[in-house]
Amino acid sequence: MVERTIGGIHAFVHVAGEQEYWLVQTGVGPEKAQQCAARLLEGQSFSLLISTGFACALIAVGIGALLVGHEVVYSAGTEAELLPPIDVPGEERDRLVTYIHSIVSPGHMGRFVSTDCVIGSAWEKRAFAEKTQAIGLDMESAALAVEANRAQTPFIIVRTVSDLLDEDLPLDFNLFLRPTGWLKGIGSILAAPSCLLGLGRLRRQSLIAGEALTVFFRQYVAAMADQRQARVSASM
């Protein structure tokens, strides 16, 4: 793993033969994701852009389940907008989709919804699921899809579940997304110490989701390397 900086964007790069895999942390939320993707895609071309990380499940699955998105809805407040289709063709995306079909249930592939805030209550999650017919929820994929389409870069969403449809988050994480919200966030924890149990549960779930995502990408990179080797051997 090597480190590179393009347009002020820091990336970890894994080199596998002639293939490179870039890992970039965009930050939380649509604004940071959009700014990061725009700067990165302006300075570097890619054969595939993957929105990855954690997601809230909007279907009945377990922690660590892999969810794959081929279209995305953006929701700000009470309004939901279906973005243009994620339809930029690409061989790398085709290979990834073929690989995903071999390991992921069809019910775990579908639409994502991205929001401009953290959705924490079970009833809000169920409302989003009913309104959008999405399988997963995050805050960044819609912004990344827009920038990928603008740069004519193939795009897909691959995320693992860190919180479930029918569970409430232990506190309002939106407080921590505001410049002056940290004190209120800490105050809410001090006012209700029982939420520490919920934070502990969420941390354990995040570790499971993170490990599942790591395993997936390790297996994917290995599978792609085997395919490339097979194509080289067949051409000799």
N, C-alpha and C positions, 0 to 999 in steps of 0.2 A: 504494500500500500504506500503510495506516494502522495504528496500534497501539492496542489497547484492553486493559483489565483488567477481568475479571468474576470476582468471588469470589476475588480474589487470583491468578487465572490470567491470565497474559499471552498475548495473541494478536496475530498479524498478520492484518489483514483486507484482502482485495481486493474492491473494489466494482466490479461490472460491471452498469451500468444499475440495475435494482431488486434485483439479486441480490448477495448477500454470500457470500464464501468465507473461512472462518476457518481459520488454520493455527496449531495449538497443539502445542508440544513437551511430551509427557507425562513424559519421562524413561524410563530403561530398567527393564523388569521389570513384573510384574503389579501389584504393590502401588502403585507410583507411577502407573501407568496408571489403576488403579481410583480412586485418590484424586483425580487430576486430572479425570477424566471426571465423577465424582460432583459435584464442586464446580462444574464448568462447566455441566452440565446442570441443576443446581439454580437457577442464576442466569440461564440463557438457553435459549430453545427453538430447535431446529434442524429443518429439513426432512429432513436426512440427516447421519449420522455415518459417516465413513470412517476405518477403521484403515489408515494408510499409512506407508510407510517401506521398510526393507529386510527381506528374508526369506531364509532358507536354503531352497534347492530340495530337495524330496523326490521330484522326478521328473527325467527327463533333459531339461534345458533349458540355455540359455546364460546367461552373466552379463548382467544387464540385462533379462532376460525379464520380462514382466508376468504376475503371478499374481493371480487374483481368487477370493476366498473367499465362499461363501454359507452356510457352516456352519463351526463351530469346535469342536475338542476341547481340553479342558484336561488337561494331564498334570503331576502333581507326583510326583517320584520314579518309581516303577514303575507307579503307578495312572493310568489315563486315563479321563476322564469326558466324555461327549458332552453338551454344553450344550443347553438348550432351543433349538428352531429359531429362526433369525434371520428372523422372519416378520412384523415390523411393516410394514404396507404404506405406500407413499408414492410420490407422483408423481415426485419428484426421483430416487429410487432406480430407479424404472421407466425413466426416461429415461437414467440412467447405464448400467443393464444393457443397454438396447437399443443404446446407443452402443458398449459393450464388445463385444457380440456381433458388431459389424461389423468389429472390428479384432483380436480375440483368438481364438486357436484354442480350441475347446471343451475340449481336453485341458489347457488352462491355467486352467480354472475348476473349482472343487470345494471340498474341505474343507481347512481349516487346522488345525494343532495348535499350541497355545501351551504353553510350559513355564515352570517357575519358575527355570531356570538356563540358561546358554549350553551348547548341545550342540555340541561341537567336533570329535569324531572321526567319520570316515566310517562306521565300523561302527555307531555309535550312531544316526546319521542313517538308515542303511538299516533299522535295527531299528524306528525310529519310523515310517518309511514303510510297512513291512510291517504293523506293529501297528495303525496308525490309518487307513491308506489315504488319507493326506493328501497334498496336492500341495506344501504349503509350511509352514514352521515359523518361529515368532517367539515373543516373550515377552509381548506386550501385547494381542493381539486378543481373547483370551477375556475378559479383564477389561473391555475396552471394550464387548464384546457384552453382557455382563451389565448394565452400567450403561445401555446404550442400550435394552435390553428393559425395564429398570426404569422408564425415563423415557418409554417408548413412542415411541422415536425410531427411524426406519428406519436400518438399519446394513448396511455391506458392507465387505469387506477388499480393498484394492488395493495391492499391494506389488511391488517389483522385486527380482530375485535378485542378492544380493551374494556368496553363497558356494554352492558346488555340492554335490550329493549325495555324490560320491565323492572329496571332498578334505577333508583335516584342517585345522582352524584352526591357526595357527602357535604358539599358546600357550593356556593356560587363562585365558580372560577373566573367569571367575567370581571370580578373585582381586581384580579391580578393582571388583567390585560390593560387596565387603565393606568396612566402614569402616576396618579395619586391614589390608586386603589389598594396598594399593598397594606397600608395601615388599617383600612377597613377590613381587608381580608384576614389579617392577623387578629383583629378585634373580634371578628365573627368566630374564629377558632377558639379564642379565649372565652367567649361568651357561651360556647357550646362545646365543651371538651369532648363530648361523646362523638363528635365528628372525626376525631382522631382515629377511631376504630374504622370508620368508613374510608379515611385516607390510607390506612394500612391495607385495607382490602383492595383499594384501587391500585396501590403500588404493587401488590402481589399479582393482580390481573395484568398490569402493564408489563411486568417481567415475563409473564407467560406469553403475552402477545409479542413482545420483542424477540423472544427466543424463537417463536414460530416463524416470524418474519425472516430472521437470520437463517434458519434452516431452509426456508423456501428459496431464498436467493442463492445460497450456497449450492443447492441442488440444481437450480436453474442454470447458473454459470457453468457447473460441471456438465450438465446435459448439452448446453450449447457448444462447449469445447469438444465433446464426443461427436456431435453432429458435424462440426467443422473438420475434425480429423477423418471422419468417415467420407466426407465429400472429397477431401484431398486424396485419400487412398483410392477412391473410385475413379478419380481422374488420371491416376498413374497408369 
